Amino acid sequence: MDKPYWSVVVGNIGTVFVGQNGKLAREVWASYTNASKKGIGRGAGEPVTLFCEEEIHTEYCPGG
C-alpha cells in the first residue's frame, strides 16, 4: 500500500511542503506555526494547515 500524501499550506505563502513523509510534514507544519505565532517572516500571523491526502489533519488559525 502506498504511503499517504501530505501537504502544508501557509496563508499568504501557499503550499510549502508536498510529500509522503508524514513526520517531516508535521515538522514543517510546527515550524511555520511557531513562526506565525512569533510574528516572524512572511508567514507571520498567518494560518497554517497540514493536510493528509485532501483532508485537514491539523490546523493553526491565529486569533481563532
N, CA, C and O atoms as a Maestro MAE file, in Angstrom:
{
 s_m_m2io_version
 :::
 2.0.0
}

f_m_ct {
 s_m_title
 :::
 protein
 m_atom[256] {
  # First column is atom index #
  i_m_mmod_type
  r_m_x_coord
  r_m_y_coord
  r_m_z_coord
  i_m_residue_number
  s_m_chain_name
  s_m_pdb_residue_name
  s_m_pdb_atom_name
  i_m_atomic_number
  :::
  1 25 0.844 -1.193 0.000 1 A "MET " " N  " 7
  2 3 0.000 0.000 0.000 1 A "MET " " CA " 6
  3 2 0.885 1.251 0.000 1 A "MET " " C  " 6
  4 15 1.891 1.304 0.708 1 A "MET " " O  " 8
  5 25 0.512 2.237 -0.783 2 A "ASP " " N  " 7
  6 3 1.267 3.483 -0.869 2 A "ASP " " CA " 6
  7 2 1.136 4.301 0.407 2 A "ASP " " C  " 6
  8 15 0.116 4.250 1.095 2 A "ASP " " O  " 8
  9 25 2.189 5.058 0.710 3 A "LYS " " N  " 7
  10 3 2.149 5.979 1.845 3 A "LYS " " CA " 6
  11 2 1.197 7.123 1.514 3 A "LYS " " C  " 6
  12 15 1.021 7.471 0.346 3 A "LYS " " O  " 8
  13 25 0.579 7.710 2.546 4 A "PRO " " N  " 7
  14 3 -0.319 8.842 2.280 4 A "PRO " " CA " 6
  15 2 0.445 10.071 1.787 4 A "PRO " " C  " 6
  16 15 1.648 10.204 2.011 4 A "PRO " " O  " 8
  17 25 -0.259 10.941 1.132 5 A "TYR " " N  " 7
  18 3 0.249 12.178 0.564 5 A "TYR " " CA " 6
  19 2 -0.013 13.295 1.568 5 A "TYR " " C  " 6
  20 15 -1.149 13.488 1.999 5 A "TYR " " O  " 8
  21 25 1.033 14.032 1.943 6 A "TRP " " N  " 7
  22 3 0.925 15.119 2.915 6 A "TRP " " CA " 6
  23 2 1.233 16.453 2.249 6 A "TRP " " C  " 6
  24 15 2.008 16.518 1.294 6 A "TRP " " O  " 8
  25 25 0.623 17.513 2.758 7 A "SER " " N  " 7
  26 3 0.968 18.857 2.295 7 A "SER " " CA " 6
  27 2 0.752 19.859 3.431 7 A "SER " " C  " 6
  28 15 -0.061 19.646 4.330 7 A "SER " " O  " 8
  29 25 1.501 20.948 3.358 8 A "VAL " " N  " 7
  30 3 1.384 22.035 4.331 8 A "VAL " " CA " 6
  31 2 1.141 23.312 3.533 8 A "VAL " " C  " 6
  32 15 1.868 23.619 2.588 8 A "VAL " " O  " 8
  33 25 0.098 24.057 3.932 9 A "VAL " " N  " 7
  34 3 -0.259 25.305 3.262 9 A "VAL " " CA " 6
  35 2 -0.225 26.428 4.296 9 A "VAL " " C  " 6
  36 15 -0.804 26.315 5.377 9 A "VAL " " O  " 8
  37 25 0.468 27.518 3.944 10 A "VAL " " N  " 7
  38 3 0.575 28.691 4.822 10 A "VAL " " CA " 6
  39 2 -0.145 29.845 4.143 10 A "VAL " " C  " 6
  40 15 0.108 30.156 2.979 10 A "VAL " " O  " 8
  41 25 -1.052 30.478 4.894 11 A "GLY " " N  " 7
  42 3 -1.870 31.601 4.428 11 A "GLY " " CA " 6
  43 2 -1.427 32.316 3.175 11 A "GLY " " C  " 6
  44 15 -1.834 31.932 2.079 11 A "GLY " " O  " 8
  45 25 -0.604 33.348 3.301 12 A "ASN " " N  " 7
  46 3 -0.254 34.182 2.151 12 A "ASN " " CA " 6
  47 2 0.923 33.640 1.345 12 A "ASN " " C  " 6
  48 15 1.301 34.240 0.339 12 A "ASN " " O  " 8
  49 25 1.510 32.523 1.762 13 A "ILE " " N  " 7
  50 3 2.645 31.940 1.037 13 A "ILE " " CA " 6
  51 2 2.165 30.889 0.048 13 A "ILE " " C  " 6
  52 15 2.607 30.856 -1.101 13 A "ILE " " O  " 8
  53 25 1.265 30.039 0.497 14 A "GLY " " N  " 7
  54 3 0.786 28.934 -0.328 14 A "GLY " " CA " 6
  55 2 1.349 27.608 0.165 14 A "GLY " " C  " 6
  56 15 1.654 27.461 1.349 14 A "GLY " " O  " 8
  57 25 1.485 26.656 -0.726 15 A "THR " " N  " 7
  58 3 1.969 25.323 -0.366 15 A "THR " " CA " 6
  59 2 3.469 25.368 -0.132 15 A "THR " " C  " 6
  60 15 4.230 25.800 -0.998 15 A "THR " " O  " 8
  61 25 3.891 24.913 1.055 16 A "VAL " " N  " 7
  62 3 5.314 24.933 1.410 16 A "VAL " " CA " 6
  63 2 5.901 23.533 1.539 16 A "VAL " " C  " 6
  64 15 7.115 23.380 1.666 16 A "VAL " " O  " 8
  65 25 5.041 22.505 1.506 17 A "PHE " " N  " 7
  66 3 5.518 21.126 1.578 17 A "PHE " " CA " 6
  67 2 4.533 20.220 0.864 17 A "PHE " " C  " 6
  68 15 3.318 20.370 0.989 17 A "PHE " " O  " 8
  69 25 5.085 19.269 0.107 18 A "VAL " " N  " 7
  70 3 4.291 18.209 -0.507 18 A "VAL " " CA " 6
  71 2 5.156 16.957 -0.476 18 A "VAL " " C  " 6
  72 15 6.307 16.987 -0.913 18 A "VAL " " O  " 8
  73 25 4.617 15.860 0.035 19 A "GLY " " N  " 7
  74 3 5.386 14.621 0.054 19 A "GLY " " CA " 6
  75 2 4.695 13.522 0.820 19 A "GLY " " C  " 6
  76 15 3.565 13.675 1.284 19 A "GLY " " O  " 8
  77 25 5.397 12.404 0.945 20 A "GLN " " N  " 7
  78 3 4.833 11.243 1.623 20 A "GLN " " CA " 6
  79 2 5.418 11.013 3.018 20 A "GLN " " C  " 6
  80 15 5.070 10.036 3.680 20 A "GLN " " O  " 8
  81 25 6.295 11.900 3.464 21 A "ASN " " N  " 7
  82 3 6.913 11.773 4.769 21 A "ASN " " CA " 6
  83 2 6.079 12.540 5.798 21 A "ASN " " C  " 6
  84 15 6.201 13.758 5.926 21 A "ASN " " O  " 8
  85 25 5.235 11.813 6.524 22 A "GLY " " N  " 7
  86 3 4.345 12.437 7.498 22 A "GLY " " CA " 6
  87 2 5.082 13.110 8.637 22 A "GLY " " C  " 6
  88 15 4.658 14.161 9.119 22 A "GLY " " O  " 8
  89 25 6.190 12.509 9.077 23 A "LYS " " N  " 7
  90 3 6.979 13.096 10.166 23 A "LYS " " CA " 6
  91 2 7.539 14.448 9.725 23 A "LYS " " C  " 6
  92 15 7.452 15.428 10.465 23 A "LYS " " O  " 8
  93 25 8.106 14.502 8.536 24 A "LEU " " N  " 7
  94 3 8.663 15.748 8.024 24 A "LEU " " CA " 6
  95 2 7.553 16.780 7.803 24 A "LEU " " C  " 6
  96 15 7.750 17.962 8.082 24 A "LEU " " O  " 8
  97 25 6.412 16.355 7.315 25 A "ALA " " N  " 7
  98 3 5.282 17.269 7.116 25 A "ALA " " CA " 6
  99 2 4.870 17.904 8.438 25 A "ALA " " C  " 6
  100 15 4.614 19.107 8.490 25 A "ALA " " O  " 8
  101 25 4.803 17.118 9.500 26 A "ARG " " N  " 7
  102 3 4.437 17.649 10.820 26 A "ARG " " CA " 6
  103 2 5.509 18.610 11.342 26 A "ARG " " C  " 6
  104 15 5.187 19.598 12.002 26 A "ARG " " O  " 8
  105 25 6.783 18.325 11.047 27 A "GLU " " N  " 7
  106 3 7.863 19.227 11.460 27 A "GLU " " CA " 6
  107 2 7.769 20.562 10.723 27 A "GLU " " C  " 6
  108 15 7.954 21.618 11.328 27 A "GLU " " O  " 8
  109 25 7.484 20.521 9.423 28 A "VAL " " N  " 7
  110 3 7.319 21.747 8.639 28 A "VAL " " CA " 6
  111 2 6.123 22.533 9.169 28 A "VAL " " C  " 6
  112 15 6.201 23.750 9.338 28 A "VAL " " O  " 8
  113 25 5.010 21.833 9.432 29 A "TRP " " N  " 7
  114 3 3.823 22.489 9.979 29 A "TRP " " CA " 6
  115 2 4.159 23.174 11.308 29 A "TRP " " C  " 6
  116 15 3.784 24.327 11.521 29 A "TRP " " O  " 8
  117 25 4.857 22.477 12.194 30 A "ALA " " N  " 7
  118 3 5.211 23.037 13.504 30 A "ALA " " CA " 6
  119 2 6.122 24.251 13.361 30 A "ALA " " C  " 6
  120 15 5.971 25.229 14.093 30 A "ALA " " O  " 8
  121 25 7.059 24.196 12.431 31 A "SER " " N  " 7
  122 3 7.982 25.307 12.217 31 A "SER " " CA " 6
  123 2 7.243 26.559 11.740 31 A "SER " " C  " 6
  124 15 7.464 27.650 12.265 31 A "SER " " O  " 8
  125 25 6.370 26.401 10.749 32 A "TYR " " N  " 7
  126 3 5.608 27.552 10.246 32 A "TYR " " CA " 6
  127 2 4.596 28.046 11.274 32 A "TYR " " C  " 6
  128 15 4.331 29.246 11.347 32 A "TYR " " O  " 8
  129 25 4.028 27.144 12.068 33 A "THR " " N  " 7
  130 3 3.095 27.545 13.120 33 A "THR " " CA " 6
  131 2 3.819 28.386 14.168 33 A "THR " " C  " 6
  132 15 3.302 29.406 14.625 33 A "THR " " O  " 8
  133 25 5.013 27.951 14.539 34 A "ASN " " N  " 7
  134 3 5.820 28.688 15.512 34 A "ASN " " CA " 6
  135 2 6.155 30.086 14.979 34 A "ASN " " C  " 6
  136 15 6.041 31.074 15.703 34 A "ASN " " O  " 8
  137 25 6.566 30.161 13.716 35 A "ALA " " N  " 7
  138 3 6.890 31.454 13.109 35 A "ALA " " CA " 6
  139 2 5.657 32.353 13.041 35 A "ALA " " C  " 6
  140 15 5.758 33.560 13.264 35 A "ALA " " O  " 8
  141 25 4.508 31.782 12.740 36 A "SER " " N  " 7
  142 3 3.263 32.547 12.684 36 A "SER " " CA " 6
  143 2 2.935 33.134 14.053 36 A "SER " " C  " 6
  144 15 2.582 34.307 14.170 36 A "SER " " O  " 8
  145 25 3.055 32.304 15.079 37 A "LYS " " N  " 7
  146 3 2.751 32.748 16.452 37 A "LYS " " CA " 6
  147 2 3.706 33.840 16.918 37 A "LYS " " C  " 6
  148 15 3.301 34.771 17.613 37 A "LYS " " O  " 8
  149 25 4.983 33.723 16.531 38 A "LYS " " N  " 7
  150 3 6.001 34.683 16.976 38 A "LYS " " CA " 6
  151 2 6.092 35.924 16.091 38 A "LYS " " C  " 6
  152 15 6.819 36.864 16.412 38 A "LYS " " O  " 8
  153 25 5.353 35.932 14.975 39 A "GLY " " N  " 7
  154 3 5.370 37.087 14.085 39 A "GLY " " CA " 6
  155 2 6.646 37.192 13.266 39 A "GLY " " C  " 6
  156 15 7.126 38.293 12.995 39 A "GLY " " O  " 8
  157 25 7.195 36.049 12.870 40 A "ILE " " N  " 7
  158 3 8.461 36.013 12.141 40 A "ILE " " CA " 6
  159 2 8.233 35.677 10.666 40 A "ILE " " C  " 6
  160 15 7.514 34.731 10.348 40 A "ILE " " O  " 8
  161 25 8.844 36.451 9.767 41 A "GLY " " N  " 7
  162 3 8.842 36.132 8.342 41 A "GLY " " CA " 6
  163 2 7.521 36.381 7.635 41 A "GLY " " C  " 6
  164 15 6.604 36.996 8.178 41 A "GLY " " O  " 8
  165 25 7.453 35.878 6.386 42 A "ARG " " N  " 7
  166 3 6.262 36.082 5.552 42 A "ARG " " CA " 6
  167 2 5.024 35.407 6.121 42 A "ARG " " C  " 6
  168 15 3.902 35.839 5.856 42 A "ARG " " O  " 8
  169 25 5.223 34.346 6.905 43 A "GLY " " N  " 7
  170 3 4.093 33.625 7.473 43 A "GLY " " CA " 6
  171 2 3.609 34.175 8.801 43 A "GLY " " C  " 6
  172 15 2.765 33.564 9.456 43 A "GLY " " O  " 8
  173 25 4.133 35.321 9.206 44 A "ALA " " N  " 7
  174 3 3.754 35.918 10.493 44 A "ALA " " CA " 6
  175 2 2.254 36.174 10.558 44 A "ALA " " C  " 6
  176 15 1.683 36.837 9.692 44 A "ALA " " O  " 8
  177 25 1.632 35.637 11.595 45 A "GLY " " N  " 7
  178 3 0.204 35.858 11.803 45 A "GLY " " CA " 6
  179 2 -0.704 35.162 10.815 45 A "GLY " " C  " 6
  180 15 -1.894 35.468 10.750 45 A "GLY " " O  " 8
  181 25 -0.163 34.225 10.039 46 A "GLU " " N  " 7
  182 3 -0.940 33.532 9.016 46 A "GLU " " CA " 6
  183 2 -1.406 32.156 9.496 46 A "GLU " " C  " 6
  184 15 -0.752 31.549 10.344 46 A "GLU " " O  " 8
  185 25 -2.524 31.657 8.968 47 A "PRO " " N  " 7
  186 3 -2.960 30.291 9.277 47 A "PRO " " CA " 6
  187 2 -2.015 29.279 8.630 47 A "PRO " " C  " 6
  188 15 -1.443 29.534 7.570 47 A "PRO " " O  " 8
  189 25 -1.862 28.136 9.281 48 A "VAL " " N  " 7
  190 3 -1.009 27.058 8.781 48 A "VAL " " CA " 6
  191 2 -1.829 25.767 8.852 48 A "VAL " " C  " 6
  192 15 -2.356 25.415 9.907 48 A "VAL " " O  " 8
  193 25 -1.932 25.068 7.721 49 A "THR " " N  " 7
  194 3 -2.769 23.877 7.653 49 A "THR " " CA " 6
  195 2 -1.967 22.679 7.146 49 A "THR " " C  " 6
  196 15 -1.249 22.761 6.150 49 A "THR " " O  " 8
  197 25 -2.114 21.568 7.864 50 A "LEU " " N  " 7
  198 3 -1.488 20.304 7.488 50 A "LEU " " CA " 6
  199 2 -2.575 19.393 6.932 50 A "LEU " " C  " 6
  200 15 -3.572 19.118 7.599 50 A "LEU " " O  " 8
  201 25 -2.370 18.927 5.702 51 A "PHE " " N  " 7
  202 3 -3.321 18.031 5.048 51 A "PHE " " CA " 6
  203 2 -2.722 16.637 4.927 51 A "PHE " " C  " 6
  204 15 -1.529 16.482 4.665 51 A "PHE " " O  " 8
  205 25 -3.562 15.626 5.120 52 A "CYS " " N  " 7
  206 3 -3.214 14.246 4.796 52 A "CYS " " CA " 6
  207 2 -4.202 13.844 3.716 52 A "CYS " " C  " 6
  208 15 -5.415 13.824 3.925 52 A "CYS " " O  " 8
  209 25 -3.644 13.523 2.550 53 A "GLU " " N  " 7
  210 3 -4.446 13.364 1.337 53 A "GLU " " CA " 6
  211 2 -5.114 14.719 1.105 53 A "GLU " " C  " 6
  212 15 -4.400 15.714 0.980 53 A "GLU " " O  " 8
  213 25 -6.397 14.807 1.042 54 A "GLU " " N  " 7
  214 3 -7.046 16.109 0.827 54 A "GLU " " CA " 6
  215 2 -7.862 16.554 2.036 54 A "GLU " " C  " 6
  216 15 -8.666 17.482 1.951 54 A "GLU " " O  " 8
  217 25 -7.643 15.879 3.157 55 A "GLU " " N  " 7
  218 3 -8.377 16.190 4.377 55 A "GLU " " CA " 6
  219 2 -7.487 16.969 5.344 55 A "GLU " " C  " 6
  220 15 -6.292 16.697 5.454 55 A "GLU " " O  " 8
  221 25 -8.075 17.936 6.040 56 A "ILE " " N  " 7
  222 3 -7.329 18.676 7.061 56 A "ILE " " CA " 6
  223 2 -6.985 17.718 8.190 56 A "ILE " " C  " 6
  224 15 -7.857 17.059 8.755 56 A "ILE " " O  " 8
  225 25 -5.694 17.654 8.509 57 A "HIS " " N  " 7
  226 3 -5.224 16.815 9.611 57 A "HIS " " CA " 6
  227 2 -5.065 17.666 10.874 57 A "HIS " " C  " 6
  228 15 -5.525 17.286 11.951 57 A "HIS " " O  " 8
  229 25 -4.403 18.828 10.728 58 A "THR " " N  " 7
  230 3 -4.176 19.752 11.829 58 A "THR " " CA " 6
  231 2 -4.123 21.154 11.260 58 A "THR " " C  " 6
  232 15 -3.603 21.365 10.164 58 A "THR " " O  " 8
  233 25 -4.661 22.120 12.004 59 A "GLU " " N  " 7
  234 3 -4.547 23.486 11.535 59 A "GLU " " CA " 6
  235 2 -4.349 24.457 12.676 59 A "GLU " " C  " 6
  236 15 -4.810 24.241 13.797 59 A "GLU " " O  " 8
  237 25 -3.658 25.521 12.363 60 A "TYR " " N  " 7
  238 3 -3.465 26.625 13.300 60 A "TYR " " CA " 6
  239 2 -4.112 27.850 12.667 60 A "TYR " " C  " 6
  240 15 -3.798 28.222 11.536 60 A "TYR " " O  " 8
  241 25 -5.023 28.469 13.417 61 A "CYS " " N  " 7
  242 3 -5.694 29.677 12.943 61 A "CYS " " CA " 6
  243 2 -5.450 30.782 13.966 61 A "CYS " " C  " 6
  244 15 -6.041 30.762 15.046 61 A "CYS " " O  " 8
  245 25 -4.595 31.738 13.645 62 A "PRO " " N  " 7
  246 3 -4.308 32.802 14.613 62 A "PRO " " CA " 6
  247 2 -5.564 33.604 14.977 62 A "PRO " " C  " 6
  248 15 -6.389 33.920 14.120 62 A "PRO " " O  " 8
  249 25 -5.681 33.913 16.236 63 A "GLY " " N  " 7
  250 3 -6.819 34.699 16.685 63 A "GLY " " CA " 6
  251 2 -8.133 33.943 16.720 63 A "GLY " " C  " 6
  252 15 -9.190 34.532 16.946 63 A "GLY " " O  " 8
  253 25 -8.068 32.641 16.497 64 A "GLY " " N  " 7
  254 3 -9.317 31.904 16.441 64 A "GLY " " CA " 6
  255 2 -9.227 30.682 17.162 64 A "GLY " " C  " 6
  256 15 -10.197 29.927 17.222 64 A "GLY " " O  " 8
  :::
 }
 m_bond[255] {
  # First column is bond index #
  i_m_from
  i_m_to
  i_m_order
  :::
  1 1 2 1
  2 2 3 1
  3 3 4 2
  4 3 5 1
  5 5 6 1
  6 6 7 1
  7 7 8 2
  8 7 9 1
  9 9 10 1
  10 10 11 1
  11 11 12 2
  12 11 13 1
  13 13 14 1
  14 14 15 1
  15 15 16 2
  16 15 17 1
  17 17 18 1
  18 18 19 1
  19 19 20 2
  20 19 21 1
  21 21 22 1
  22 22 23 1
  23 23 24 2
  24 23 25 1
  25 25 26 1
  26 26 27 1
  27 27 28 2
  28 27 29 1
  29 29 30 1
  30 30 31 1
  31 31 32 2
  32 31 33 1
  33 33 34 1
  34 34 35 1
  35 35 36 2
  36 35 37 1
  37 37 38 1
  38 38 39 1
  39 39 40 2
  40 39 41 1
  41 41 42 1
  42 42 43 1
  43 43 44 2
  44 43 45 1
  45 45 46 1
  46 46 47 1
  47 47 48 2
  48 47 49 1
  49 49 50 1
  50 50 51 1
  51 51 52 2
  52 51 53 1
  53 53 54 1
  54 54 55 1
  55 55 56 2
  56 55 57 1
  57 57 58 1
  58 58 59 1
  59 59 60 2
  60 59 61 1
  61 61 62 1
  62 62 63 1
  63 63 64 2
  64 63 65 1
  65 65 66 1
  66 66 67 1
  67 67 68 2
  68 67 69 1
  69 69 70 1
  70 70 71 1
  71 71 72 2
  72 71 73 1
  73 73 74 1
  74 74 75 1
  75 75 76 2
  76 75 77 1
  77 77 78 1
  78 78 79 1
  79 79 80 2
  80 79 81 1
  81 81 82 1
  82 82 83 1
  83 83 84 2
  84 83 85 1
  85 85 86 1
  86 86 87 1
  87 87 88 2
  88 87 89 1
  89 89 90 1
  90 90 91 1
  91 91 92 2
  92 91 93 1
  93 93 94 1
  94 94 95 1
  95 95 96 2
  96 95 97 1
  97 97 98 1
  98 98 99 1
  99 99 100 2
  100 99 101 1
  101 101 102 1
  102 102 103 1
  103 103 104 2
  104 103 105 1
  105 105 106 1
  106 106 107 1
  107 107 108 2
  108 107 109 1
  109 109 110 1
  110 110 111 1
  111 111 112 2
  112 111 113 1
  113 113 114 1
  114 114 115 1
  115 115 116 2
  116 115 117 1
  117 117 118 1
  118 118 119 1
  119 119 120 2
  120 119 121 1
  121 121 122 1
  122 122 123 1
  123 123 124 2
  124 123 125 1
  125 125 126 1
  126 126 127 1
  127 127 128 2
  128 127 129 1
  129 129 130 1
  130 130 131 1
  131 131 132 2
  132 131 133 1
  133 133 134 1
  134 134 135 1
  135 135 136 2
  136 135 137 1
  137 137 138 1
  138 138 139 1
  139 139 140 2
  140 139 141 1
  141 141 142 1
  142 142 143 1
  143 143 144 2
  144 143 145 1
  145 145 146 1
  146 146 147 1
  147 147 148 2
  148 147 149 1
  149 149 150 1
  150 150 151 1
  151 151 152 2
  152 151 153 1
  153 153 154 1
  154 154 155 1
  155 155 156 2
  156 155 157 1
  157 157 158 1
  158 158 159 1
  159 159 160 2
  160 159 161 1
  161 161 162 1
  162 162 163 1
  163 163 164 2
  164 163 165 1
  165 165 166 1
  166 166 167 1
  167 167 168 2
  168 167 169 1
  169 169 170 1
  170 170 171 1
  171 171 172 2
  172 171 173 1
  173 173 174 1
  174 174 175 1
  175 175 176 2
  176 175 177 1
  177 177 178 1
  178 178 179 1
  179 179 180 2
  180 179 181 1
  181 181 182 1
  182 182 183 1
  183 183 184 2
  184 183 185 1
  185 185 186 1
  186 186 187 1
  187 187 188 2
  188 187 189 1
  189 189 190 1
  190 190 191 1
  191 191 192 2
  192 191 193 1
  193 193 194 1
  194 194 195 1
  195 195 196 2
  196 195 197 1
  197 197 198 1
  198 198 199 1
  199 199 200 2
  200 199 201 1
  201 201 202 1
  202 202 203 1
  203 203 204 2
  204 203 205 1
  205 205 206 1
  206 206 207 1
  207 207 208 2
  208 207 209 1
  209 209 210 1
  210 210 211 1
  211 211 212 2
  212 211 213 1
  213 213 214 1
  214 214 215 1
  215 215 216 2
  216 215 217 1
  217 217 218 1
  218 218 219 1
  219 219 220 2
  220 219 221 1
  221 221 222 1
  222 222 223 1
  223 223 224 2
  224 223 225 1
  225 225 226 1
  226 226 227 1
  227 227 228 2
  228 227 229 1
  229 229 230 1
  230 230 231 1
  231 231 232 2
  232 231 233 1
  233 233 234 1
  234 234 235 1
  235 235 236 2
  236 235 237 1
  237 237 238 1
  238 238 239 1
  239 239 240 2
  240 239 241 1
  241 241 242 1
  242 242 243 1
  243 243 244 2
  244 243 245 1
  245 245 246 1
  246 246 247 1
  247 247 248 2
  248 247 249 1
  249 249 250 1
  250 250 251 1
  251 251 252 2
  252 251 253 1
  253 253 254 1
  254 254 255 1
  255 255 256 2
  :::
 }
}
